[in-house]
Amino acid sequence: MASVLFVLLLIAALVLDFLAPPPVHGGAETLEFIASNKVNYVAEQILWILPNILPVLVFTALFVALAPTHRSISLIALVFGALPWALFLAVPVSSRGSLNLVYLSDRYMAAATDEGRRVFATAAEAIIAENNTPARVGTLSALGILLMGIAMSQGPTALFPRFLAWLGVVTGAVGVVSEVLHHALPEFYWGYGILLWVWFIATGVALIRLSSERAQGRT
């Protein structure tokens, strides 16, 4: 369920971003935008950041399912796949902004002098510069998906469908390339984003079915 909910929350964030896309460059422009769109901006940032705990649950569930037959590779996949999403919660940016900018926006609008506003705009520029951090860390998550796909492909046929294993391998491989070339080939990154959502939903459905089958087996 965490897997499906994760995708739904990201789609909601994407809708808010489409309705009022925040600037990704310029401290003063960003702070002025936030002042005019505070509710929408805060909601979008929460939807980008808080759901990052959900993939941790998904990778942990996959490890539990695959560990009996492929403990080593599934453990490495868990570390690579789950750790980046957990670290995203500690990084004050979402690649589309930051909740810290809301405070700076309030101070910027309340500043009485141009020099005062320049100070807060400069601070905003420093935070905006960190927007590349999630993309760099995201490479590890893509590698985790790739390794999970390999583990699934080597496991019993009845555990996970083969198409999910190959989907994980393809999604992970495309993801590694997309994260590395995020700014050089942004269109390619969008393709990875769609593959990632499909993988999470397919994985969630497979885990729900697996849990149901095991529950029926115990009864």
C-alpha positions in Angstrom: 0.0 0.0 0.0 2.9 2.3 0.7 4.1 1.8 -2.8 0.9 2.8 -4.4 0.3 5.7 -2.0 3.8 7.0 -2.8 3.0 7.3 -6.5 -0.4 9.0 -5.8 1.2 11.6 -3.6 3.9 12.4 -6.2 1.2 12.8 -8.8 -0.6 15.2 -6.5 2.6 17.2 -6.1 3.1 17.2 -9.9 -0.4 18.6 -10.4 0.3 21.5 -8.0 3.7 22.1 -9.7 1.9 22.3 -13.1 -0.7 24.7 -11.8 1.9 27.1 -10.3 5.5 26.1 -11.3 8.0 27.7 -8.8 11.1 29.3 -10.2 14.2 27.2 -9.9 16.6 30.1 -10.4 16.9 33.5 -8.8 16.6 34.1 -5.1 14.5 37.3 -5.2 12.2 35.8 -7.9 11.6 32.7 -5.9 10.9 34.5 -2.6 8.4 36.8 -4.3 6.7 33.8 -6.0 6.4 32.1 -2.6 4.9 35.2 -1.1 2.2 35.2 -3.8 1.6 31.4 -3.7 2.4 30.4 -0.2 -0.4 27.8 0.4 0.2 26.0 -2.9 4.0 26.1 -2.5 3.9 24.7 1.1 1.5 21.9 0.1 3.7 21.0 -2.9 6.9 20.9 -0.9 5.2 18.6 1.7 4.0 16.3 -1.0 7.5 16.1 -2.5 9.3 15.5 0.8 7.2 13.6 3.3 6.3 10.6 1.0 10.0 9.8 0.8 9.6 7.5 3.8 7.3 5.3 1.9 9.9 3.8 -0.5 11.9 2.8 2.6 9.0 0.5 3.5 8.8 -0.9 0.0 12.4 -1.8 -0.2 12.3 -3.3 3.3 9.3 -5.5 2.3 11.2 -6.6 -0.9 14.2 -7.5 1.3 12.0 -9.6 3.6 10.5 -11.4 0.6 13.8 -12.1 -1.2 16.2 -12.6 1.8 15.5 -16.4 2.2 16.9 -17.1 -1.2 19.1 -14.1 -2.1 20.1 -12.5 1.2 23.3 -10.8 0.1 22.1 -9.1 -3.1 18.8 -8.2 -1.6 20.5 -6.6 1.4 22.8 -4.5 -0.8 19.7 -3.5 -2.8 17.9 -2.5 0.4 20.8 -0.3 1.5 21.2 1.3 -2.0 17.5 1.6 -2.6 16.1 2.7 0.8 19.0 4.8 2.2 18.7 7.6 -0.4 15.0 8.1 0.3 15.6 8.3 4.0 18.4 10.8 3.4 16.0 13.0 1.3 14.1 13.7 4.6 17.3 15.2 6.1 18.0 17.3 3.0 16.2 20.7 3.1 15.4 20.7 -0.6 13.1 18.8 -2.8 14.7 19.6 -6.2 11.7 21.9 -6.8 12.3 24.1 -3.8 12.4 24.0 0.0 10.3 24.7 3.0 13.1 26.8 4.4 12.5 29.3 1.6 9.0 30.0 3.1 10.7 31.6 6.2 13.1 33.5 4.0 10.2 34.7 1.8 8.4 36.2 4.9 11.6 37.9 6.0 12.3 39.2 2.5 8.8 40.7 2.1 9.1 42.3 5.6 12.5 43.8 4.9 12.4 47.6 4.9 15.5 48.2 2.8 17.0 46.9 -0.5 20.1 45.8 1.4 17.9 43.8 3.8 16.1 42.1 0.9 19.4 41.4 -0.8 20.6 39.4 2.2 17.6 37.1 2.2 17.7 36.7 -1.6 21.4 35.6 -1.3 20.4 33.1 1.4 17.7 31.8 -0.9 20.2 31.4 -3.7 22.3 29.2 -1.5 19.4 26.9 -0.7 18.3 26.8 -4.4 21.9 25.7 -5.3 21.3 22.5 -3.2 18.4 21.4 -5.5 20.9 19.2 -7.3 21.5 17.1 -4.2 18.4 14.8 -4.5 19.4 14.0 -8.1 22.9 13.0 -7.1 21.7 10.8 -4.3 18.9 9.4 -6.5 21.5 7.5 -8.5 21.9 5.1 -5.6 18.2 4.4 -5.4 18.1 3.5 -9.1 21.0 1.1 -8.5 18.9 -0.4 -5.7 16.0 -1.0 -8.0 18.3 -2.6 -10.5 19.7 -5.0 -7.9 16.2 -5.8 -6.7 15.3 -6.7 -10.3 18.3 -9.0 -10.5 17.4 -10.7 -7.3 13.8 -11.2 -8.5 15.0 -12.7 -11.7 17.1 -15.3 -9.9 14.4 -16.2 -7.3 11.6 -18.8 -7.5 9.2 -18.2 -10.4 6.2 -18.2 -8.0 7.6 -15.5 -5.8 7.5 -12.5 -8.2 6.4 -12.4 -11.8 9.3 -12.4 -14.3 8.0 -9.2 -16.0 8.5 -7.4 -12.7 12.1 -8.6 -12.4 12.9 -7.3 -15.9 11.0 -4.1 -15.3 13.2 -3.5 -12.2 16.3 -4.1 -14.3 15.3 -1.8 -17.0 14.0 0.9 -14.6 17.2 0.8 -12.5 19.5 0.9 -15.6 17.6 3.8 -17.1 17.5 5.5 -13.7 21.2 5.4 -13.2 21.8 7.0 -16.6 19.0 9.5 -16.2 20.2 10.7 -12.7 23.7 11.1 -14.0 22.5 13.1 -17.1 19.6 14.8 -15.3 20.5 18.3 -16.5 22.0 17.3 -19.8 19.0 15.2 -21.0 15.9 16.3 -19.0 13.5 14.6 -21.4 15.2 11.3 -20.8 14.7 11.9 -17.0 10.9 12.2 -17.6 10.9 8.8 -19.2 12.6 7.4 -16.1 10.1 9.1 -13.9 7.2 7.2 -15.6 9.1 3.9 -15.4 9.7 4.5 -11.7 6.0 5.1 -11.0 5.1 2.0 -13.0 7.7 -0.1 -11.1 6.4 1.1 -7.7 2.8 0.3 -8.5 3.6 -3.1 -10.0 5.8 -3.9 -7.0 3.1 -2.8 -4.6 0.5 -5.0 -6.4 3.0 -8.0 -6.4 3.7 -7.6 -2.7 0.0 -7.4 -1.8 -0.6 -10.6 -3.7 2.4 -12.3 -2.1 1.2 -11.3 1.4 -2.3 -12.6 0.6 -1.0 -15.9 -0.7 1.1 -16.4 2.3 -1.7 -15.6 4.7 -3.9 -18.1 2.9 -1.2 -20.7 3.2 -1.0 -20.3 6.9 -4.7 -20.8 7.3 
